Amino acid sequence: MKPRTKGPKTAARAPKATRHRLQLFVAGTEPNSQLARENLKRIIAAHLKDNCELAIVDVLKDFQTALAANVLVTPALVVDAAGTRTIIFGNLTEITKVLAALRLPPGPP
């Protein structure tokens, strides 16, 4: 006769990655806005992959969304992750600071 174990069997699980909601506020095709788009796409490809939702808001076409998010300067990246909200201003060229705001380790993934 086999001994019975009480309770459900549990398998070791990897910790669930935090899902990031990102909103990038830009001003049309201005140089800093264009650079922010390019830098963010590289960061997502290298570090977040399918673990984020990205919305790009052009404030020249939709300024109400920017006002609702309290964004008055562009480019600005609003990060909602793990119950916290962070806003990064600028063209996102300082990758280590962007990764820190996303709570990701610096350097290559």
N, C-alpha and C positions, 0 to 999 in steps of 0.2 A: 504494500500500500504506500502511495506517495504522500509525503507530508503536504499539507495545505498551507498556503501562504495567505495571510490576510491583507486586504487592500489591493488596489490596482497595481499592476506592474508598470513601472515607469522606466523609460529609456532615457539615457543621457541626451539632453538637447543642447544644441548650440544656442548661445544667447541671441535673442531676436534683435536685429539691427534697428536702430531708430530710423523711422521714415521722416524725411525732411520735406517740408512744404516751402518752396522758394518762390518769391515774387521779385522779379527784376524790373525796376522802374527806370525807363529810359526816356530820352527826349529825341524822338525821331531817329535820324541817322547821323546825329552829331558824333564827332570823333571819339569822345570819351564813352558815349553810350554804345557805339559800335565795338569799341575795345572791351567794354564790360561784357557784352554779349559773347564775344569770342573767348574771353578768359573763363567765363562761367561754363561755357560748353566744354572747354578742356578740363576744367575741374570736375564736372559731372562725369565725363567719360573716364577719367582716371580714378576717381575716388568714390563716386556715388552710384554710378551705373543706373540700375533700375530702382534704386532706393530713394527716389525723390519725385516730387511733382513740381513742375516748373511752369509758371505763368509769367509772360513778359508783357508789361503794361507800358504802352507809349502814352506818356502824359500829355502829349500834344493832341491826342485823340480822345483820351479818357482821363481827365484830371480828377474826376470825382473819386475814382478808386484810390488815387494817390492821397487825396485829402482824407479819405476814410481810414487809410493806413498811417496817417500822420507823416507822410513823406512830402517834404517841401523842396528837396534838392535831388538832382539826378546826376549820374546814375546812382541808384540805391538798391541794395539787395536786402529783402526782408526774409529772415529765416525763422520758421516756426518748426521747432523740433523738441521732443521730450518735454512739452509743456512750457518751454521758454521761447521768447521772441527776441531776436537780435536784428539790428539794422546796421548794414555795412555801407558806408558812403564811398564813392569813388569808382575807378575803372577796374577794380579787382586784380590789379597787377601784383599786389603783395600776397602771394598764394598762401604763405604760412599763416598770415593773419586771417585769411578767409577760412582756411582749414580749422584754425582755432575756434572761430565763431561757429563753425559747423560741428565742433567737438570731435574732430577727426585728427589722427596723429599726423605730424608733419612728414614730409618726404614722400617717396613713391609708395603706392598702395601695396 
